Amino acid sequence: MGSNYDYIILDVDGTLYRNSKYLMACRAGAKRINSYALARGVPKAVVARFVRKYVNRGKMTYPIREMSRRYGIDRKKFLDYAYDLDPGKFGITRDERIIRLLKKAKRRATLAVFTNSPAIWALRTLTSIGVRKLIPRRNIVTLESLDNGRVIKPSMASLVILLGILSAKPGRVAFLDDGRKNVENARKLGINSILICNGRQYSVGGHGSAQDIYSALQELADANR
């Protein structure tokens, strides 16, 4: 991207590790969502529809948010229960190449994380990959900072909240995310954004070529001098 940045902001799931591994975690999360929702009176057909439409496609936050709203369930407790998983069981393990690249990037910009997942999952995942200690806790922006999912990516509001938490100027930020809409909206706000294709296929369209996480971080580390 050929510029200097104050922050390099990273998504976690599907960005710092392959999307296929997150889908495995979501399948395990679906079982927890099912048991928790049914025990709190959500009709079986409703749970099944949400799991089929969203969770099995890698979207756990939205259905939890909606079922919590509709059936008066404590959203925070529901999220923490669903995401109480061990990343290592899904092959999300230490990545020496990511560690090396983030250490290099960290010498030239402050690292941050922005994820729709709650802290219970994000912190475990960052620890499992081996990068947790490279990122200040205050810069790990999780679902709790978005009112436990009341606002989530890709909404513009969530991105404005992120910039406010970090006191960051859009033009001084490099944002890496595997969600096409997340990248689109970030660019509309003037945030320099890279679409990551960790195990996903994207047509180029108006985005420019999607990059794998390693080449994107290498480019940032080399350019941000």
ROKOL-809299 format. One record per residue (C-alpha): residue number from 0; residue in three letters; x, y, z. Coordinates in nm, 3 decimals. Example, Ala and Ser with C-alpha at 12.3 -4.5 7.8 and 13.67 -1.06 7.14 Angstrom:
<atoms>
pos|code|c1|c2|c3
0|ala|1.230|-0.450|0.780
1|ser|1.367|-0.106|0.714
</atoms>
This chain:
<atoms>
pos|code|c1|c2|c3
0|met|0.000|0.000|0.000
1|gly|0.308|0.217|0.000
2|ser|0.244|0.456|0.287
3|asn|0.307|0.510|0.657
4|tyr|0.043|0.421|0.915
5|asp|-0.015|0.484|1.282
6|tyr|-0.218|0.163|1.317
7|ile|-0.236|-0.174|1.149
8|ile|-0.577|-0.315|1.244
9|leu|-0.644|-0.685|1.198
10|asp|-0.956|-0.893|1.186
11|val|-0.910|-1.235|1.349
12|asp|-1.138|-1.510|1.218
13|gly|-1.070|-1.588|0.854
14|thr|-0.793|-1.329|0.843
15|leu|-0.517|-1.437|1.084
16|tyr|-0.599|-1.801|1.008
17|arg|-0.788|-1.987|0.738
18|asn|-1.163|-1.949|0.710
19|ser|-1.211|-2.327|0.692
20|lys|-1.086|-2.357|1.051
21|tyr|-1.336|-2.097|1.168
22|leu|-1.617|-2.287|0.999
23|met|-1.515|-2.592|1.203
24|ala|-1.537|-2.382|1.519
25|cys|-1.878|-2.254|1.411
26|arg|-2.008|-2.609|1.378
27|ala|-1.908|-2.671|1.738
28|gly|-2.057|-2.336|1.835
29|ala|-2.384|-2.432|1.666
30|lys|-2.431|-2.716|1.914
31|arg|-2.378|-2.477|2.206
32|ile|-2.615|-2.221|2.055
33|asn|-2.877|-2.492|2.007
34|ser|-2.862|-2.620|2.366
35|tyr|-2.852|-2.271|2.522
36|ala|-3.140|-2.131|2.313
37|leu|-3.367|-2.434|2.357
38|ala|-3.314|-2.426|2.735
39|arg|-3.437|-2.065|2.734
40|gly|-3.753|-2.124|2.540
41|val|-3.654|-2.047|2.183
42|pro|-3.863|-2.270|1.953
43|lys|-3.668|-2.553|1.797
44|ala|-3.766|-2.448|1.443
45|val|-3.637|-2.095|1.504
46|val|-3.303|-2.219|1.635
47|ala|-3.267|-2.461|1.343
48|arg|-3.340|-2.185|1.091
49|phe|-3.083|-1.949|1.244
50|val|-2.818|-2.221|1.263
51|arg|-2.877|-2.332|0.904
52|lys|-2.888|-1.980|0.758
53|tyr|-2.612|-1.811|0.957
54|val|-2.403|-2.024|1.191
55|asn|-2.320|-2.294|0.937
56|arg|-2.197|-2.015|0.708
57|gly|-1.962|-1.872|0.968
58|lys|-2.189|-1.606|1.122
59|met|-2.243|-1.673|1.491
60|thr|-2.290|-1.324|1.629
61|tyr|-2.600|-1.217|1.436
62|pro|-2.832|-1.509|1.529
63|ile|-2.730|-1.486|1.895
64|arg|-2.808|-1.115|1.890
65|glu|-3.147|-1.170|1.727
66|met|-3.257|-1.459|1.948
67|ser|-3.150|-1.265|2.256
68|arg|-3.357|-0.965|2.147
69|arg|-3.666|-1.164|2.052
70|tyr|-3.675|-1.394|2.353
71|gly|-3.532|-1.178|2.632
72|ile|-3.207|-1.371|2.671
73|asp|-2.901|-1.208|2.829
74|arg|-2.692|-1.139|2.519
75|lys|-2.356|-1.130|2.695
76|lys|-2.408|-1.465|2.869
77|phe|-2.535|-1.625|2.548
78|leu|-2.234|-1.504|2.349
79|asp|-1.984|-1.619|2.610
80|tyr|-2.145|-1.962|2.629
81|ala|-2.150|-2.010|2.252
82|tyr|-1.789|-1.899|2.208
83|asp|-1.648|-2.093|2.503
84|leu|-1.438|-2.307|2.270
85|asp|-1.076|-2.420|2.243
86|pro|-0.922|-2.284|1.919
87|gly|-0.660|-2.559|1.916
88|lys|-0.927|-2.822|1.859
89|phe|-0.997|-2.669|1.519
90|gly|-0.636|-2.645|1.407
91|ile|-0.595|-2.281|1.508
92|thr|-0.242|-2.306|1.637
93|arg|0.086|-2.118|1.661
94|asp|0.190|-1.953|1.334
95|glu|0.557|-1.858|1.335
96|arg|0.530|-1.672|1.006
97|ile|0.248|-1.449|1.135
98|ile|0.442|-1.388|1.457
99|arg|0.754|-1.286|1.266
100|leu|0.566|-1.052|1.033
101|leu|0.369|-0.885|1.312
102|lys|0.686|-0.830|1.514
103|lys|0.836|-0.660|1.211
104|ala|0.523|-0.451|1.148
105|lys|0.503|-0.359|1.516
106|arg|0.832|-0.171|1.493
107|arg|0.668|0.080|1.259
108|ala|0.300|0.093|1.358
109|thr|0.078|0.012|1.655
110|leu|-0.109|-0.316|1.618
111|ala|-0.479|-0.348|1.692
112|val|-0.755|-0.604|1.645
113|phe|-1.117|-0.551|1.544
114|thr|-1.349|-0.851|1.557
115|asn|-1.719|-0.928|1.585
116|ser|-1.632|-1.212|1.822
117|pro|-1.645|-1.168|2.201
118|ala|-1.328|-1.138|2.405
119|ile|-1.350|-1.497|2.535
120|trp|-1.286|-1.628|2.181
121|ala|-1.067|-1.348|2.045
122|leu|-0.814|-1.361|2.329
123|arg|-0.793|-1.739|2.320
124|thr|-0.744|-1.734|1.945
125|leu|-0.474|-1.466|1.952
126|thr|-0.298|-1.661|2.227
127|ser|-0.323|-1.985|2.030
128|ile|-0.174|-1.822|1.718
129|gly|0.102|-1.676|1.935
130|val|0.041|-1.304|1.883
131|arg|-0.154|-1.204|2.194
132|lys|0.145|-1.039|2.366
133|leu|0.220|-0.827|2.060
134|ile|-0.107|-0.636|2.086
135|pro|-0.200|-0.408|2.380
136|arg|-0.522|-0.526|2.546
137|arg|-0.680|-0.182|2.504
138|asn|-0.631|-0.219|2.128
139|ile|-0.820|-0.549|2.104
140|val|-1.166|-0.426|2.011
141|thr|-1.417|-0.707|2.052
142|leu|-1.793|-0.744|2.062
143|glu|-1.809|-0.605|2.415
144|ser|-1.701|-0.264|2.280
145|leu|-1.990|-0.282|2.032
146|asp|-2.251|-0.313|2.308
147|asn|-2.229|-0.694|2.298
148|gly|-2.336|-0.709|1.938
149|arg|-2.594|-0.432|1.922
150|val|-2.368|-0.285|1.650
151|ile|-2.140|-0.511|1.445
152|lys|-1.925|-0.507|1.133
153|pro|-1.982|-0.423|0.854
154|ser|-2.192|-0.130|0.979
155|met|-2.040|0.216|0.946
156|ala|-2.129|0.276|1.310
157|ser|-1.902|-0.008|1.423
158|leu|-1.610|0.135|1.227
159|val|-1.669|0.481|1.373
160|ile|-1.665|0.326|1.723
161|leu|-1.336|0.153|1.638
162|leu|-1.171|0.477|1.526
163|gly|-1.298|0.650|1.840
164|ile|-1.161|0.384|2.073
165|leu|-0.818|0.404|1.911
166|ser|-0.830|0.784|1.856
167|ala|-0.721|0.702|1.502
168|lys|-0.751|0.905|1.183
169|pro|-0.893|0.699|0.892
170|gly|-0.612|0.792|0.655
171|arg|-0.349|0.679|0.906
172|val|-0.493|0.328|0.942
173|ala|-0.431|0.008|0.748
174|phe|-0.720|-0.237|0.797
175|leu|-0.700|-0.607|0.704
176|asp|-1.022|-0.809|0.689
177|asp|-1.154|-1.109|0.496
178|gly|-1.508|-0.966|0.475
179|arg|-1.580|-0.795|0.145
180|lys|-1.847|-0.565|0.292
181|asn|-1.624|-0.482|0.590
182|val|-1.354|-0.366|0.351
183|glu|-1.600|-0.175|0.131
184|asn|-1.742|0.025|0.422
185|ala|-1.401|0.090|0.573
186|arg|-1.287|0.235|0.241
187|lys|-1.593|0.461|0.231
188|leu|-1.471|0.613|0.557
189|gly|-1.127|0.674|0.411
190|ile|-0.961|0.379|0.585
191|asn|-0.685|0.211|0.383
192|ser|-0.814|-0.144|0.361
193|ile|-0.686|-0.477|0.227
194|leu|-0.920|-0.763|0.143
195|ile|-0.771|-1.087|0.276
196|cys|-0.842|-1.419|0.102
197|asn|-0.733|-1.673|0.361
198|gly|-0.892|-1.981|0.211
199|arg|-1.172|-1.786|0.040
200|gln|-1.217|-1.705|-0.327
201|tyr|-1.292|-1.351|-0.441
202|ser|-1.345|-1.201|-0.781
203|val|-1.143|-0.886|-0.822
204|gly|-1.439|-0.656|-0.899
205|gly|-1.381|-0.307|-0.765
206|his|-1.159|-0.421|-0.484
207|gly|-0.825|-0.477|-0.643
208|ser|-0.668|-0.815|-0.589
209|ala|-0.738|-0.981|-0.256
210|gln|-0.418|-1.084|-0.078
211|asp|-0.323|-1.362|0.155
212|ile|-0.238|-1.247|0.507
213|tyr|0.134|-1.313|0.470
214|ser|0.187|-1.105|0.157
215|ala|-0.029|-0.823|0.297
216|leu|0.167|-0.805|0.623
217|gln|0.499|-0.830|0.440
218|glu|0.398|-0.541|0.216
219|leu|0.293|-0.329|0.514
220|ala|0.606|-0.407|0.712
221|asp|0.830|-0.321|0.418
222|ala|0.645|-0.006|0.309
223|asn|0.576|0.144|0.650
224|arg|0.927|0.281|0.706
</atoms>
